């Protein structure tokens, strides 16, 4: 039995007592196990998105191992071997809890890094497409259905002394240093239209050098502050008329009216 979760995810604690899980582990080899993914909202008490309740989507986090090999993509890939004809078993009670929005600053740092990594790993991808992948929280937050979490998702963790009420006091994260390393390798120009420039990267660069952080740019950064760059970033963040904005900007990128610099 394989369960593939990220570092900011955890399986709900009712896995220890759920008949749902007992049924899952007795499925035949090769079975894909689907879970609901629950996006927690700032704490363990509330959530804002439930992939099954809100989108009727069970996500393949588990696999009853049959020795099948698996080769994933670099980013946003299916985590387990999954074929079109794979038998499936969807768990109704046990869920995967996503903790990424426990700390807003951490989530924003991670999203900035994802934008930059996409720019490097998939240079052919449209800047607009990249932006829309990672602005969903701000774009949709007024539509969220905030609900209370189920006690049994956490009770066995509480009994075992696993504290999921922690607070994170960090304000600078490893993703921030990695972005500065991207700047050293590629310059700032390939990233100039991305929504990452609310950070004072030059001040952070100087701070990192003073702290002995390795791999950072030695020279001051050339910040993309031209009128066109600032205008494009502002338009991408417009909270209204997104359909029209998407169509106009897609054509501007496609026909080279707005030019990007390849990393």
N, C-alpha and C positions, 0 to 999 in steps of 0.2 A: 504494500500500500504506500503510495507516494502522495504527499500534500505539498504543493509548491506555493509558498507565500513570500511576500517581500518583507524587508526589515521593518516596515511600518504597518504591518498587518499581523493579526492574531486570530486564531480560530476561537469561536465563542466557547465559554467554559462548560456549556451543557453537553459538549462532546463526550464528557466522562460518564454521563448518565442517560444519554439519549438512545432510545430504541431506533431512531433514525440512523444513528451512526452504526449501531449493531447491524442493521440491514445493509448499510453501505459496505462494511468490511467483508460481508459474505457474498458480494457480487462476483461474477466470474472474471478471470483475468482478461485484461483488455478493456474493462469498463471505465468510461470517463465519468468522474463524479462532479456534478454541478452544485455550486453553492450560491446563495445570495451574498452579494457584497454590500456591506452596510457602511456608509460614510458617516463617521461620528462628527458631531458638531461642537467642537471646542472642549468637550469633556466626555466622560463615560456615561453621562446622564441622558444625552440627546443625540439624535441622528437626523440628517437632512436628506439622505438619499438611500433607498433600498432597491437594489437592482431588480428584484422580483416584484415587489409591491408596486414600484413606480414604472418599471420598464419591461416587466415580464421576462427578465433575462437571468437565467442561471449561468454562472461563469465557471468554466472548467478549471478548477483548482486542484482536483484530485484524480488519481489514476490507480487502478488495480493492476499492479505491475505484471506484465507478461514478457518482459525482456525486450520490448520494442525500443529501438534507438530513437533519439529525438534530437533534431537540430533546429534551434530557434533562430529568430532574427536578432539583430543587435538591440533593437528597441521595440517595446510594445508588442511582444510576441506571445503566442500561446505557450504556456509553461510546461505543458505535458504532451505526450504523443496523442494526437487527436486526428482520427480519420473520419471521412464522411459516413462510413459504415460502422463506426465504433458503437458498441452498446452504451447506453447512458443510464445513469441513476442520479436523480436530483434530490438533494437533501432539503427537507421542508423546515427542520427545526434548527439545525446547526448552521451557523453563518460565518463568514469571514468579516472581521471588523477592521476597518481601515482607519488608522490613527493620524493620517496626514494633516488634518485640520485641528489637531490638538493645539498646535502652536502656529499662529498665523505667519509670523516672521519666518519660521522654518519652511512652511509650505511655499511662501513666496520665493524664498531663496532656491528651493528645489525647482520650482517652475522656471525661474530665470535660467538655471543651469540646463534644464531640458530644452528650452528654446535654443540656447547656444549649441548644445550637443546636436540637436536636429540640424542646425545650420551647417555644422561641420560634417556630420555623417551622411546627410542627404542634401547636398548643395543644390540639387535640382528642384527641391521642394519650394513652392511659393511661400514668400514671407507671410502672406495673408493666411495661408493654410496653417502654418506654424502658430501664428497668433491665436487663431480660433481653437486650436487644440488645447491651449493652456490658459485661456481667459474665461473658462466656463463658470468658475465659482463666482467671479464678479459679475459676469453677464447674466447668470440665472439666479442669483441669490434671493432676489425678490419673489421668485416663484417657488422657493423651497418649502416643502411641507415638513416642518420641524416636529418630530415626535419623540416621546420618551422611549429609552431603550428598555429591553426586557431584563428583569433582575437575573434570570437564569443564564443570561449571556456572560455574567460576571461572578456569580455567587461562588462557584468552585475556585475561582482565582482568589477571591477574598478569603475563603477558608484556608487556602494554602499560603496566604501571606504575600501574594503577588499584588503589588499596589499599582492600580491603573488610574490613580487620581493625581499622579505626579505633575509637577509644573516644571517647565523648562525655562531657565533664565538666560540662556544664550541669546545673543543678538547677531553673531557672526558665525557662519557655518562653513563646513568644508567645501560646499558647492561654490561659495563666494571666492575662495582661494583658487578653485579650479577655473572659474571664469577668468580671473586675472592671468592664469597660466595660458588660457586660450588666447588672450590678448597678446601675450608675449610671442606666441607661436604664429598667430595669424594677423595680428594687428586688430584694430577696432572696426575698420571699415566693413568687413563682412557682416557685422552684427548691428550696424548702425540703425536699421529699421525695426529691430526687435524691442519689445517692451521690457527693457532691463535697465533703463537709464535713470530710474528714480534713486539709484545708489550713487554715492560720491565715490566712484571707483578710484580716482586719483588719491583721495584721502585714505582709502582703504589700502591702496598699494603702498603708500608711505608707512602706514601703520604696520602692515605685514612685514615690510623690510626691517623696521625697527624691532619687530618681534623675532626676527630670524626665520620667517616663513620662506621655504625654498621654492625656487622656480618662478618667482614673480618678475615682472618687467623691471629692469634697472632704470630705464629712462621714463620721464613723465609721459602719460598717455595722451594720444591725440583724440580728444573727445568729439563725437559727431554732433556738433551743435549748430550746423548750418540750418537756415530757415527751412529748406526742403526736408531735411531729416526730421526736424521737430514737427513739421506739419504732417508728414506721413505718419509718424507715431501718434500724433493727436487724433488724426482721422481714424486710425485703426481702433482707437479706444472709444469712439463715439458710442454713447448708450442708446442711440435711436437710429432708425432708418438703416438697420444693418444689412437688410437684403439689398438695398440700393448700393450701399457702400461696398459690399462684397462684390457685386457685379462690376462696378466702376473700377475698383482697385485691381480686381483679377485681370481685367483687360489692360490696365496700365502696366502691370507687371508682365503680362504675356507679350505685349507688343513693344516692350522695352522703353516705354515712356518713363517708368520708374526703373532705374537700373540697380541691380544688386552686384556686389563684389563677391566673387567665388573664393571661398577659403583656400 
